[in-house]
Amino acid sequence: MKKDNNAELLPIVDEKGKVVGCATRGECHSGTKLLHPVVHLHLFDTDERLYLQHRPQWKEIQPDKWDTAVGGHIDYGEEVAVALDREIREELGVTNCEPRFLQSYIFESEREKELVYVYSAVYDGEIVPSDELDGGRFWSIAELDNAMGKGLLTPNFEQEFQKVRQWMEI
């Protein structure tokens, strides 16, 4: 069975994103609350539907739930924009969308603490989800509203999507 690479080296950052050290993915997700950066992409189509990925059963965090179209760690020594492009390509097979930076914020759960760089893009081309995902699909805003709080979506996505709605006036 697949599993996350807990030996992957991640940067540890301060609240402004300045790198202050490094730690493994396993250390960052073990409850240490080491602040590490991630990128998220909210991918809309021209019909204003939002693409969500379905997290596979083998994921350690939030398995079998629907989540942000693209979400991934920034590798140690990697720039935010490079990480975003890499994650979009790796997770969705998309190479020609134009992400727009929305905001960054700090997300904290029982297991981890992340500095999240949030982007959005509009894209109508082909999406080919990688084997890191259990597929994905576009959701209407009404479908998303109906799914909120029912355990189908990751809690992080639910919280972040409310922020995205404010930032984008959806």
QUIBEL-V677625 format. One record per residue. N is the residue number from 1. SS is DSSP state (H for helix, E for strand, - for the rest). PHI is phi in whole degrees, -180 to 180 (999 if undefined). D_FIRST is the distance of its C-alpha to the first C-alpha in Angstrom with 1 decimal. Layout:
n = {N:N}
ss = {SS:SS}
phi = {PHI:PHI}
d_first = {D_FIRST:D_FIRST}
This chain:
n = {1:2:3:4:5:6:7:8:9:10:11:12:13:14:15:16:17:18:19:20:21:22:23:24:25:26:27:28:29:30:31:32:33:34:35:36:37:38:39:40:41:42:43:44:45:46:47:48:49:50:51:52:53:54:55:56:57:58:59:60:61:62:63:64:65:66:67:68:69:70:71:72:73:74:75:76:77:78:79:80:81:82:83:84:85:86:87:88:89:90:91:92:93:94:95:96:97:98:99:100:101:102:103:104:105:106:107:108:109:110:111:112:113:114:115:116:117:118:119:120:121:122:123:124:125:126:127:128:129:130:131:132:133:134:135:136:137:138:139:140:141:142:143:144:145:146:147:148:149:150:151:152:153:154:155:156:157:158:159:160:161:162:163:164:165:166:167:168:169:170}
ss = {-:-:-:-:-:-:-:-:E:E:E:E:E:-:-:-:-:-:E:E:E:E:E:E:H:H:H:H:-:-:-:-:-:-:E:E:E:E:E:E:E:E:E:E:-:-:-:-:-:E:E:E:E:E:E:-:-:-:-:-:-:-:-:-:-:E:E:E:-:E:E:E:E:-:E:-:-:-:-:H:H:H:H:H:H:H:H:H:H:H:H:H:-:-:-:-:-:-:-:E:E:E:E:E:E:E:E:E:-:-:-:-:E:E:E:E:E:E:E:E:E:E:-:-:-:-:-:-:-:-:-:-:E:E:E:E:E:E:E:-:H:H:H:H:H:H:H:-:-:-:-:-:E:-:H:H:H:H:H:H:H:H:H:H:H:H:H:H:-:-}
phi = {999:-67:-158:-68:-86:-74:-93:-55:-89:-118:-75:-103:-126:-88:-68:-98:94:-75:-70:-121:170:-150:-158:-80:-56:-60:-65:-66:-102:-99:97:-72:64:-67:-73:-131:-88:-137:-117:-129:-123:-98:-104:-102:-103:-72:-90:64:-92:-112:-80:-123:-89:-103:-75:-72:-60:-78:-66:-71:-108:54:-65:61:-124:-88:-146:-47:-50:-133:-150:-161:-76:-88:-72:-60:88:-99:-79:-57:-63:-66:-63:-62:-59:-63:-65:-61:-66:-66:-85:-118:70:-98:-123:-133:-107:-119:-65:-120:-69:-102:-164:-126:-158:-103:-110:-134:-123:-63:-100:-153:-139:-126:-95:-100:-97:-104:-128:-135:-156:-111:-152:-118:-83:-73:-120:-123:-60:-78:-76:-72:-117:-107:84:-180:-164:-84:-120:-74:-62:-63:-62:-64:-58:-69:-83:-58:76:-106:82:-86:-106:-67:-58:-62:-61:-57:-66:-67:-63:-63:-66:-60:-60:-69:-62:-100:57:-91}
d_first = {0.0:3.8:6.6:10.3:12.5:14.7:17.1:18.1:21.9:23.4:27.1:28.8:31.6:34.7:35.4:37.0:34.0:35.6:33.2:34.1:31.4:27.7:24.7:21.0:18.6:17.7:21.5:22.2:19.7:20.9:24.0:26.2:27.2:27.5:28.5:26.3:26.8:24.7:25.7:25.6:26.9:28.4:28.7:31.6:33.1:36.8:36.9:35.8:32.4:29.5:26.1:23.1:19.4:17.0:14.3:10.9:9.7:7.0:10.2:12.0:15.4:16.5:13.5:14.7:18.0:20.2:21.1:23.2:22.9:22.0:21.1:20.2:21.3:24.2:23.6:26.2:29.2:28.3:30.8:29.9:30.9:28.9:25.7:26.5:27.0:23.9:21.7:23.6:23.1:19.4:18.4:21.2:22.6:25.9:28.4:31.7:31.9:34.2:32.8:35.4:35.0:35.7:35.4:33.5:33.0:31.3:28.6:27.9:25.6:25.2:22.4:23.6:26.6:26.5:29.2:28.3:30.0:30.4:31.2:32.0:32.6:33.9:32.2:32.7:31.0:27.9:24.5:21.4:18.3:15.6:11.9:11.8:13.4:13.5:17.0:20.2:23.9:27.4:28.9:32.6:34.0:35.1:31.6:30.3:33.3:32.6:28.9:29.9:29.5:27.7:24.2:22.9:23.1:22.0:25.0:25.1:25.5:28.1:30.1:29.8:30.8:34.0:34.8:34.1:36.4:39.2:38.7:38.8:41.2:39.1}
